[in-house]
Amino acid sequence: MNNTISKIDKNLSSLPSKDVAIGRRFLEKRDFYSLKELVDSAIIRTIRGLKVENPKEEYIKVDLELLNILKSQVDIYVIELEVLDEQEPYDYE
C-alpha cells in the first residue's frame, strides 16, 4: 500500500465516530474526492458541534489536530492525482 494511503488509513480514526466506516469505504474504493469532502465536512461539523452549550460526545472525542493532519494528507493526495491527470501522455515515437 502506498505510504501516503497508509497514513490516511491510519488517521481515518480521527473522524467523528459515525464517519469512520464511510471514510474507510471511500479509501477502499479509491474515491479520494468523496473522502476529501467527508473530511472537510467533518471538520466543519465538529467545530460547529463544539460551540453549542452541550456538545455531543462524538464531537468531544474528536482530535481536531489529528483531523486537520488527515485533511492535509487527503488534500495533498488529491492534488497529486490531479497533477498526474493533467500530464500529457509520453509519446514513444
C-alpha positions as CSV (number, residue, x, y, z in Angstrom):
1,M,0.0,0.0,0.0
2,N,1.2,3.5,-0.9
3,N,2.9,5.2,2.1
4,T,0.5,8.2,1.9
5,I,-2.5,6.0,1.7
6,S,-1.3,4.0,4.7
7,K,-1.0,7.3,6.6
8,I,-4.5,8.3,5.5
9,D,-5.9,4.9,6.6
10,K,-4.2,5.2,10.0
11,N,-5.7,8.7,10.6
12,L,-9.2,7.8,9.5
13,S,-9.9,7.1,13.1
14,S,-9.7,10.8,13.8
15,L,-13.0,11.3,12.1
16,P,-16.2,11.6,14.1
17,S,-17.3,8.0,15.0
18,K,-20.2,7.9,12.5
19,D,-17.9,8.9,9.7
20,V,-15.0,6.3,10.2
21,A,-16.7,3.5,8.3
22,I,-17.7,5.8,5.5
23,G,-14.2,7.1,5.2
24,R,-12.8,3.6,5.1
25,R,-15.2,2.7,2.3
26,F,-14.2,5.7,0.3
27,L,-10.5,4.8,0.8
28,E,-11.1,1.2,-0.3
29,K,-12.9,2.4,-3.4
30,R,-10.1,4.9,-4.0
31,D,-12.7,7.7,-4.1
32,F,-10.4,10.4,-2.8
33,Y,-12.7,13.3,-3.9
34,S,-15.5,11.9,-1.7
35,L,-13.1,11.3,1.1
36,K,-11.9,14.9,0.8
37,E,-15.5,16.2,1.0
38,L,-16.2,13.9,4.0
39,V,-13.1,15.1,5.9
40,D,-13.8,18.8,5.1
41,S,-17.4,18.3,6.3
42,A,-16.3,16.5,9.5
43,I,-14.1,19.4,10.4
44,I,-16.8,22.0,9.9
45,R,-19.4,19.9,11.8
46,T,-17.0,19.2,14.7
47,I,-16.1,22.9,15.1
48,R,-19.8,23.9,15.0
49,G,-20.7,21.0,17.2
50,L,-18.2,22.0,19.9
51,K,-19.6,25.6,20.0
52,V,-23.0,24.6,21.3
53,E,-23.8,24.6,25.0
54,N,-23.9,20.8,25.4
55,P,-21.7,19.3,22.6
56,K,-22.4,15.7,21.5
57,E,-19.9,13.2,22.8
58,E,-18.8,12.2,19.3
59,Y,-17.5,15.8,18.7
60,I,-15.9,16.0,22.1
61,K,-13.9,12.9,21.3
62,V,-12.6,14.2,18.0
63,D,-8.9,15.2,18.0
64,L,-9.1,18.3,15.7
65,E,-5.3,18.4,15.3
66,L,-5.2,14.9,14.0
67,L,-8.3,15.5,11.9
68,N,-6.5,18.5,10.3
69,I,-3.5,16.3,9.6
70,L,-5.8,13.9,7.9
71,K,-7.2,16.8,5.9
72,S,-3.7,17.8,4.8
73,Q,-2.9,14.2,3.8
74,V,-6.0,13.8,1.7
75,D,-5.7,17.3,0.1
76,I,-2.1,16.6,-0.9
77,Y,-3.0,13.2,-2.4
78,V,-5.9,14.7,-4.4
79,I,-3.6,17.4,-5.7
80,E,-1.1,14.8,-6.7
81,L,-3.8,12.8,-8.6
82,E,-4.9,16.0,-10.4
83,V,-1.3,16.7,-11.4
84,L,-0.9,13.2,-12.8
85,D,-4.2,13.5,-14.7
86,E,-3.1,16.8,-16.3
87,Q,0.3,15.5,-17.5
88,E,0.5,14.7,-21.2
89,P,1.0,11.0,-22.1
90,Y,4.5,10.3,-23.2
91,D,4.9,9.9,-27.0
92,Y,7.1,6.9,-27.6
93,E,7.6,7.7,-31.3
